[in-house]
Amino acid sequence: MRRIRHAALLAALTLAAPPLARACDPEEMSRQLTIVCRGAFDPAAAWVGTLRDRATAAERGAIDAALRNAEEACDSGDPTAGARESVRLARLAGRIEARLGEAAPIWPDRLAAR
């Protein structure tokens, strides 16, 4: 008899819980994490993609590896790994631009003079 009461109480609590507490769809969570990951990854990938043809062979290899790693991380719903690779891509793109002399200075002249 006690088990029946316990089960009835548990069922009542489950039904009384807010919809978000009851519905935990792992596939939807993974889809949302992929969206977050892509939000960090896509701009960095587009930026480094414009510089790829002017990169050295070693830089192109690093770009390809980072793109592949970030794609896998985003597709598997791991936004931390995807964001980490996005930062690496952005840093590499900045180095390529700096080496080519195509980037504006980071600090305005008034700050560099201090």
C-alpha positions as CSV (number, residue, x, y, z in Angstrom):
1,M,0.0,0.0,0.0
2,R,2.8,2.3,0.8
3,R,4.4,1.8,-2.6
4,I,1.1,2.7,-4.3
5,R,0.9,6.0,-2.4
6,H,4.6,6.7,-3.1
7,A,4.0,6.1,-6.9
8,A,0.8,8.2,-6.9
9,L,2.7,11.1,-5.1
10,L,5.5,10.9,-7.6
11,A,3.1,10.9,-10.5
12,A,1.3,13.9,-9.1
13,L,4.6,15.8,-8.6
14,T,5.7,15.0,-12.1
15,L,2.4,16.3,-13.6
16,A,2.6,19.4,-11.4
17,A,6.1,20.3,-12.5
18,P,6.5,23.1,-15.0
19,P,6.7,22.0,-18.7
20,L,10.4,22.8,-19.0
21,A,11.2,20.7,-15.9
22,R,9.3,17.7,-17.3
23,A,10.5,18.0,-20.9
24,C,14.2,17.4,-21.3
25,D,14.7,16.5,-24.9
26,P,18.4,15.6,-25.4
27,E,18.2,16.0,-29.2
28,E,16.7,19.5,-28.8
29,M,19.4,20.4,-26.3
30,S,22.1,19.2,-28.7
31,R,20.5,21.2,-31.5
32,Q,20.6,24.3,-29.4
33,L,24.2,23.8,-28.3
34,T,25.1,23.4,-32.0
35,I,23.5,26.7,-32.7
36,V,25.5,28.3,-29.9
37,C,28.7,26.7,-31.2
38,R,28.0,27.8,-34.8
39,G,27.4,31.4,-33.6
40,A,31.0,31.4,-32.4
41,F,32.5,29.4,-35.1
42,D,31.0,30.7,-38.4
43,P,32.4,34.3,-38.2
44,A,35.9,33.1,-37.4
45,A,35.7,30.5,-40.2
46,A,34.5,33.1,-42.7
47,W,37.3,35.5,-41.7
48,V,40.1,32.9,-41.9
49,G,38.6,31.6,-45.2
50,T,39.2,35.0,-46.9
51,L,42.9,34.7,-45.9
52,R,43.5,31.0,-46.7
53,D,44.9,31.6,-50.2
54,R,47.6,33.9,-48.8
55,A,48.6,31.7,-45.9
56,T,51.7,29.6,-45.8
57,A,51.5,25.8,-46.1
58,A,51.9,25.4,-42.4
59,E,49.1,28.0,-41.7
60,R,46.8,26.3,-44.2
61,G,47.4,23.0,-42.4
62,A,46.5,24.6,-39.1
63,I,43.4,26.2,-40.6
64,D,42.2,22.9,-42.1
65,A,42.8,21.1,-38.8
66,A,41.0,23.8,-36.7
67,L,38.1,23.9,-39.2
68,R,37.7,20.2,-39.0
69,N,38.0,20.1,-35.2
70,A,35.4,22.9,-34.8
71,E,33.0,21.3,-37.3
72,E,33.1,18.0,-35.3
73,A,32.7,19.8,-32.0
74,C,29.8,21.9,-33.2
75,D,28.1,18.9,-34.8
76,S,28.5,16.8,-31.6
77,G,27.0,19.6,-29.5
78,D,30.2,20.6,-27.7
79,P,30.2,24.4,-27.8
80,T,33.3,24.7,-25.5
81,A,35.5,22.9,-28.0
82,G,34.0,24.7,-30.9
83,A,34.5,28.1,-29.3
84,R,38.1,27.1,-28.4
85,E,38.8,26.3,-32.0
86,S,37.1,29.5,-33.1
87,V,39.5,31.5,-31.0
88,R,42.4,29.7,-32.5
89,L,41.1,30.4,-36.0
90,A,40.6,34.1,-35.2
91,R,44.1,34.4,-33.7
92,L,45.6,32.7,-36.7
93,A,43.7,35.0,-39.1
94,G,45.0,38.0,-37.1
95,R,48.6,36.8,-37.4
96,I,48.2,36.3,-41.2
97,E,46.8,39.8,-41.6
98,A,49.6,41.3,-39.5
99,R,52.2,39.4,-41.5
100,L,50.7,40.7,-44.7
101,G,50.5,44.2,-43.3
102,E,46.8,44.4,-44.2
103,A,45.4,45.0,-40.7
104,A,44.8,48.4,-39.1
105,P,46.9,49.0,-35.9
106,I,45.2,47.6,-32.8
107,W,45.9,50.7,-30.8
108,P,45.0,54.2,-32.1
109,D,48.0,56.6,-32.3
110,R,46.9,58.6,-29.3
111,L,47.1,55.5,-27.1
112,A,50.4,54.2,-28.5
113,A,52.0,57.6,-27.8
114,R,51.5,57.3,-24.0
